[in-house]
Amino acid sequence: CVIIDKDKISPHDSKIIIITGGIGSGKSFVCRYLNFFGFIVISSDQIAKEVMSEPQVASALHQTYSLSDIEKIVHPLVQIKRKKLVEYYYKLKKTVIVETALFFESKNMRPDPDIIISLSAPLHIREKRALKRQNMDYHKLKMVVSRQMSEEERNAKADCVVHTYKSKDETIKQINNIFMIK
């Protein structure tokens, strides 16, 4: 996905951009890079951590054992907080980058995004990256991957695909073709 210079996205464009991808695809890296250059980044994972640390939610989570029950509690609360943040920054005429692994799976992003960018790398590379994380093991990784859309399906639905399987410099070059970086 290459955008002509005059159409590159700046931090002050009043746009909503989704950065999505499977586990280990480089979402955090790309979002940190964009944030460094003045883009507002909303991390769904960070919101989920905040929600799960709230006393009432933590108490409810402590009493449930199934992943689907946890998701039924946490996901709606994440969606509400994320929506409020997106709307707040959007009203300030800011480009808002929303990092979310499950964009297509959840179908609850409002207002609608202007551009959806899928970060893509082969599964064996994403697995290698993810297994370096603290608190990640092979069983947990397989469970996460099984709940995510396939790479091919996600890429087909996205407006742009950024291939993150080479170097970080190569990923940055692709991001710089989309965003106005100064």
C-alpha positions in Angstrom: 0.0 0.0 0.0 1.6 3.2 -1.2 -0.1 6.5 -0.7 0.9 9.5 -2.8 2.6 12.2 -0.7 -0.3 14.6 -0.8 -2.6 11.9 0.6 -0.3 10.6 3.3 -1.9 10.6 6.8 -0.7 13.2 9.2 -1.3 13.4 13.0 -3.8 16.3 12.4 -6.1 14.7 9.7 -9.1 13.7 11.8 -8.9 10.2 10.7 -9.5 6.9 12.5 -6.9 4.3 11.5 -7.0 0.6 12.6 -3.7 -1.2 13.0 -4.6 -4.9 13.2 -2.7 -8.2 12.9 -2.2 -11.5 14.6 -0.2 -12.1 17.7 3.5 -11.2 17.1 2.8 -9.3 13.9 4.4 -6.1 15.1 1.4 -4.0 16.2 3.2 -2.6 19.3 6.3 -1.8 17.4 4.4 0.1 14.7 2.2 1.9 17.2 5.2 3.0 19.3 6.9 4.3 16.1 3.7 6.3 15.1 3.2 7.6 18.6 6.8 8.9 18.6 5.9 11.1 15.6 2.9 12.6 17.2 0.0 10.2 16.4 -2.5 9.4 19.1 -2.4 5.7 19.7 -5.1 3.8 21.6 -4.1 0.3 22.6 -6.9 -2.2 23.0 -4.5 -4.5 25.0 -3.7 -1.6 27.4 -7.4 -0.8 27.9 -8.1 -4.5 28.6 -5.3 -4.5 31.3 -6.8 -1.4 32.9 -10.3 -2.9 32.8 -9.1 -6.1 34.3 -7.4 -4.3 37.1 -10.6 -2.5 38.2 -11.7 -4.0 41.5 -15.2 -5.0 40.4 -14.0 -6.6 37.2 -11.1 -8.3 38.9 -13.5 -9.8 41.4 -15.8 -11.1 38.7 -12.8 -12.5 36.8 -11.6 -14.3 39.9 -14.9 -16.2 40.0 -14.8 -17.4 36.4 -12.6 -19.9 34.7 -13.6 -20.0 31.0 -12.0 -17.8 28.5 -15.3 -17.1 26.8 -16.8 -15.9 30.2 -13.8 -13.6 30.7 -14.2 -12.2 27.2 -18.0 -11.6 27.8 -17.0 -9.5 30.8 -13.9 -7.7 29.5 -14.6 -7.1 25.8 -17.7 -4.9 26.1 -16.0 -2.7 28.7 -12.9 -2.4 26.5 -15.2 -1.4 23.5 -16.9 1.3 25.6 -13.6 2.8 26.8 -12.0 2.6 23.4 -15.0 4.3 21.7 -15.0 7.2 24.2 -11.2 7.7 23.6 -11.6 7.6 19.9 -14.5 10.1 19.9 -12.6 12.4 22.2 -9.5 12.6 20.1 -11.4 12.7 16.8 -13.4 15.7 18.0 -10.0 17.4 18.6 -9.2 16.9 14.9 -6.5 14.3 15.6 -5.7 11.2 13.7 -6.4 8.3 16.0 -4.5 5.0 15.6 -6.4 2.1 17.2 -4.3 -1.0 17.8 -6.5 -4.1 18.0 -5.8 -7.7 17.2 -9.5 -8.6 16.8 -10.9 -5.8 14.7 -12.6 -7.9 12.1 -13.6 -10.6 14.7 -15.3 -8.1 17.0 -17.1 -5.8 14.4 -17.8 -3.2 17.1 -15.6 -0.3 16.1 -17.6 3.0 16.1 -17.2 5.4 14.5 -16.1 3.5 11.4 -12.4 3.7 10.6 -11.1 5.5 7.5 -8.3 3.0 6.9 -7.6 -0.5 8.1 -4.0 -1.6 8.0 -3.1 -5.3 8.5 0.4 -6.1 9.8 1.4 -9.4 8.3 4.1 -12.0 8.8 4.1 -15.8 8.4 2.9 -17.8 11.4 6.3 -19.3 12.3 7.8 -15.8 12.6 4.9 -14.5 14.7 5.1 -17.5 17.0 8.9 -17.0 17.5 8.3 -13.3 18.4 5.3 -14.1 20.7 7.1 -16.8 22.6 9.8 -14.2 23.7 7.1 -12.4 25.7 6.8 -12.8 29.4 4.0 -15.1 30.5 3.6 -16.7 27.0 4.0 -20.4 26.4 3.3 -22.6 23.4 -0.2 -23.7 24.7 -1.3 -20.2 25.4 0.0 -19.0 22.0 -1.9 -21.7 20.1 -5.1 -20.8 22.0 -4.6 -17.1 21.0 -3.9 -17.9 17.4 -6.9 -20.2 17.2 -9.2 -17.3 18.2 -7.8 -15.0 15.5 -8.7 -14.7 11.9 -6.3 -16.2 9.4 -3.6 -14.0 8.0 -5.0 -14.4 4.5 -8.5 -13.5 5.4 -7.4 -10.5 7.5 -5.2 -9.2 4.7 -8.0 -9.6 2.1 -10.3 -7.5 4.3 -7.8 -4.7 5.1 -7.3 -1.6 3.0 -3.5 -1.8 3.3 -1.1 -4.7 4.2 2.3 -4.0 5.8 4.6 -7.0 5.7 6.5 -7.2 8.9 8.5 -10.4 8.4 11.7 -8.7 7.2 13.6 -6.1 9.2 12.3 -3.3 11.4 13.8 -0.9 8.9 11.8 -2.5 6.1 8.6 -2.2 8.2 9.3 1.4 8.9 9.8 2.1 5.1 6.3 0.7 4.5 4.7 2.7 7.3 6.4 5.8 6.0 4.7 5.2 2.6 1.3 5.5 4.4 1.9 8.1 7.1 3.4 11.6 7.0 6.4 11.2 9.2 8.5 14.3 10.1 
